[in-house]
């Protein structure tokens, strides 16, 4: 498993975006992998080591809608 260390003022979403390039469906998995992380609050201090979830699939593709033909 990969880990990441927070910078002062980071949120879990910022750490995920910086390290994995997305947050969709990963925030909840990260909180499950890191008991007590949510209790630290939304804004984290520098130096918190976070275990990152394994990313096995690409982000879901969103279908686009064509408004005009």
Backbone as a chain_set.jsonl record, in Angstrom:
{"seq": "XXXXXXXXXXXXXXXXXXXXXXXXXXXXXXXXXXXXXXXXXXXXXXXXXXXXXXXXXXXXXXXXXXXXX", "coords": {"N": [[0.842, -1.185, 0.0], [0.415, 2.244, -0.705], [1.553, 5.294, 0.789], [0.954, 8.652, 1.91], [2.102, 11.842, 2.954], [0.776, 14.505, 4.768], [0.592, 18.015, 3.991], [0.729, 21.153, 5.677], [-2.507, 22.237, 6.345], [-3.79, 20.662, 4.478], [-6.503, 18.736, 3.053], [-8.225, 15.579, 3.091], [-9.191, 15.078, 0.536], [-7.542, 16.783, -1.011], [-5.043, 15.557, -0.685], [-5.534, 13.081, -1.891], [-6.107, 13.9, -4.547], [-3.668, 15.077, -5.293], [-1.936, 12.875, -5.152], [-3.183, 10.676, -6.412], [-4.698, 11.636, -8.467], [-7.434, 11.836, -8.563], [-10.596, 11.875, -6.767], [-13.007, 10.629, -6.591], [-14.929, 8.156, -5.16], [-12.801, 7.445, -3.6], [-12.31, 8.843, -1.272], [-13.934, 7.873, 0.833], [-12.946, 5.261, 1.016], [-10.338, 5.815, 1.829], [-10.753, 6.932, 4.357], [-11.733, 4.686, 5.663], [-9.48, 3.048, 5.629], [-7.82, 4.389, 7.33], [-8.22, 4.57, 10.413], [-9.522, 6.898, 12.725], [-8.708, 9.124, 11.352], [-10.732, 10.822, 10.359], [-11.574, 11.966, 12.721], [-9.697, 13.885, 13.2], [-10.505, 16.133, 11.952], [-11.525, 18.335, 9.223], [-9.468, 19.855, 8.053], [-6.127, 19.13, 7.918], [-3.1, 18.822, 9.9], [0.397, 19.339, 9.09], [2.438, 16.514, 8.285], [0.932, 14.22, 8.831], [0.624, 10.856, 8.25], [-0.895, 9.133, 5.702], [-2.546, 6.248, 4.68], [-3.005, 5.239, 1.435], [-5.701, 4.212, -0.705], [-5.762, 1.361, -2.919], [-5.784, 1.862, -6.369], [-7.553, 0.463, -8.791], [-9.075, 0.609, -11.061], [-9.931, 2.743, -13.804], [-11.218, 6.09, -13.658], [-14.761, 6.483, -13.749], [-16.385, 6.825, -16.907], [-18.092, 9.579, -18.075], [-21.11, 9.971, -19.768], [-21.752, 12.123, -22.493], [-24.043, 14.695, -23.386], [-25.641, 15.62, -26.316], [-26.736, 18.644, -27.243], [-27.535, 20.063, -29.505], [-28.08, 19.213, -32.926]], "CA": [[0.0, 0.0, 0.0], [1.118, 3.518, -0.757], [1.21, 6.277, 1.797], [1.245, 10.054, 1.6], [2.227, 12.676, 4.141], [0.074, 15.763, 4.551], [1.196, 19.338, 4.145], [-0.111, 21.936, 6.572], [-3.736, 22.742, 5.747], [-4.359, 19.71, 3.52], [-7.678, 17.93, 3.348], [-8.065, 14.241, 2.522], [-9.4, 15.208, -0.908], [-6.342, 17.367, -1.623], [-3.995, 14.525, -0.693], [-5.908, 12.108, -2.919], [-5.954, 14.51, -5.865], [-2.238, 15.26, -5.547], [-1.232, 11.604, -5.269], [-3.859, 9.698, -7.255], [-5.314, 12.309, -9.597], [-8.898, 11.85, -8.465], [-11.133, 11.659, -5.427], [-14.259, 9.876, -6.7], [-14.981, 6.836, -4.51], [-11.569, 7.165, -2.862], [-12.32, 9.496, 0.036], [-14.509, 6.943, 1.803], [-11.997, 4.154, 1.179], [-9.21, 6.326, 2.595], [-11.172, 7.058, 5.748], [-11.831, 3.321, 6.206], [-8.118, 2.532, 5.806], [-7.109, 5.195, 8.324], [-9.084, 4.827, 11.567], [-9.187, 8.09, 13.496], [-8.366, 10.249, 10.484], [-11.873, 11.742, 10.314], [-11.652, 12.652, 14.006], [-8.741, 15.001, 13.188], [-11.157, 17.291, 11.352], [-11.435, 18.454, 7.766], [-8.159, 20.405, 7.696], [-5.125, 18.332, 8.631], [-1.794, 19.438, 10.085], [1.492, 18.729, 8.328], [3.088, 15.344, 8.856], [0.048, 13.071, 9.056], [0.843, 9.828, 7.231], [-2.176, 8.554, 5.293], [-2.488, 5.095, 3.796], [-3.855, 5.469, 0.27], [-6.322, 3.0, -1.246], [-5.281, 0.902, -4.224], [-6.641, 2.273, -7.48], [-7.474, -0.641, -9.744], [-9.794, 0.917, -12.289], [-9.95, 4.153, -14.195], [-12.411, 6.828, -13.255], [-15.876, 6.195, -14.644], [-16.554, 7.74, -18.03], [-19.419, 10.181, -18.091], [-21.66, 10.153, -21.101], [-22.082, 13.506, -22.79], [-25.33, 14.919, -24.023], [-25.557, 16.53, -27.437], [-27.925, 19.485, -27.186], [-27.937, 20.441, -30.864], [-27.57, 18.26, -33.924]], "C": [[0.882, 1.241, 0.0], [0.666, 4.404, 0.389], [1.555, 7.661, 1.282], [1.302, 10.809, 2.916], [1.615, 14.035, 3.838], [1.002, 16.96, 4.684], [0.24, 20.129, 5.031], [-1.313, 22.49, 5.823], [-4.364, 21.827, 4.72], [-5.684, 19.151, 4.015], [-7.422, 16.549, 2.741], [-8.224, 14.309, 1.003], [-8.174, 15.789, -1.611], [-5.208, 16.342, -1.719], [-4.285, 13.496, -1.778], [-5.697, 12.677, -4.317], [-4.474, 14.636, -6.231], [-1.53, 13.935, -5.833], [-1.859, 10.62, -6.247], [-4.578, 10.319, -8.449], [-6.823, 12.303, -9.619], [-9.317, 11.61, -7.022], [-12.373, 10.772, -5.436], [-14.106, 8.475, -6.136], [-13.722, 6.507, -3.715], [-11.561, 7.775, -1.468], [-12.832, 8.538, 1.109], [-13.559, 5.782, 2.073], [-10.795, 4.586, 2.015], [-9.563, 6.445, 4.07], [-11.32, 5.688, 6.417], [-10.448, 2.74, 6.488], [-7.354, 3.218, 6.935], [-8.018, 5.533, 9.496], [-8.595, 6.048, 12.348], [-8.855, 9.306, 12.645], [-9.492, 11.273, 10.447], [-11.986, 12.539, 11.614], [-10.688, 13.836, 14.086], [-9.354, 16.267, 12.596], [-10.907, 17.35, 9.856], [-10.064, 18.935, 7.307], [-7.112, 19.74, 8.573], [-3.824, 19.109, 8.815], [-0.751, 18.741, 9.215], [2.002, 17.5, 9.054], [2.21, 14.152, 9.157], [0.275, 12.088, 7.909], [-0.485, 9.131, 6.971], [-1.915, 7.376, 4.373], [-3.484, 5.32, 2.673], [-4.458, 4.162, -0.232], [-5.701, 2.641, -2.596], [-6.286, 1.326, -5.286], [-6.486, 1.219, -8.56], [-8.178, -0.363, -11.061], [-9.709, 2.406, -12.573], [-11.229, 4.797, -13.692], [-13.537, 6.531, -14.234], [-15.998, 7.258, -15.729], [-17.981, 8.266, -18.004], [-19.877, 10.351, -19.529], [-21.982, 11.637, -21.297], [-23.416, 13.585, -23.509], [-25.136, 15.927, -25.14], [-26.849, 17.336, -27.496], [-28.449, 19.885, -28.557], [-27.358, 19.442, -31.841], [-26.817, 18.943, -35.03]], "O": [[1.945, 1.275, 0.62], [-0.451, 4.281, 0.892], [2.34, 7.821, 0.347], [0.623, 10.449, 3.878], [1.888, 14.641, 2.802], [2.024, 16.929, 5.369], [-0.942, 19.796, 5.118], [-1.16, 23.136, 4.787], [-5.388, 22.182, 4.137], [-5.953, 19.098, 5.215], [-6.488, 16.384, 1.956], [-7.471, 13.668, 0.27], [-7.808, 15.331, -2.694], [-4.504, 16.279, -2.727], [-3.379, 13.086, -2.504], [-5.157, 11.99, -5.184], [-4.083, 14.332, -7.358], [-0.625, 13.883, -6.665], [-1.151, 9.813, -6.85], [-5.02, 9.602, -9.347], [-7.43, 12.727, -10.603], [-8.519, 11.204, -6.178], [-12.748, 10.222, -4.401], [-13.256, 7.703, -6.58], [-13.593, 5.393, -3.205], [-10.875, 7.274, -0.576], [-12.225, 8.411, 2.173], [-13.385, 5.368, 3.219], [-10.289, 3.806, 2.822], [-8.759, 6.097, 4.935], [-11.057, 5.553, 7.612], [-10.262, 2.022, 7.471], [-6.361, 2.689, 7.433], [-8.533, 6.648, 9.58], [-7.399, 6.201, 12.597], [-8.733, 10.412, 13.172], [-9.23, 12.475, 10.499], [-12.451, 13.678, 11.597], [-10.844, 14.701, 14.948], [-8.785, 17.351, 12.724], [-10.177, 16.532, 9.297], [-9.553, 18.475, 6.286], [-7.191, 19.778, 9.8], [-3.48, 19.954, 7.988], [-1.007, 17.667, 8.67], [2.001, 17.447, 10.284], [2.696, 13.155, 9.692], [0.137, 12.446, 6.739], [-1.119, 8.608, 7.888], [-1.16, 7.484, 3.407], [-4.665, 5.563, 2.92], [-3.803, 3.12, -0.191], [-5.188, 3.501, -3.312], [-7.493, 1.163, -5.113], [-5.425, 1.091, -9.17], [-7.909, -1.023, -12.064], [-9.448, 3.214, -11.682], [-12.194, 4.116, -13.346], [-13.289, 6.346, -15.425], [-15.745, 8.439, -15.491], [-18.944, 7.503, -17.922], [-19.128, 10.814, -20.389], [-22.43, 12.313, -20.371], [-23.845, 12.633, -24.161], [-24.53, 16.977, -24.93], [-27.921, 16.793, -27.763], [-29.656, 20.03, -28.752], [-26.28, 18.89, -31.619], [-26.327, 18.28, -35.944]]}, "num_chains": 1, "name": "protein.A"}
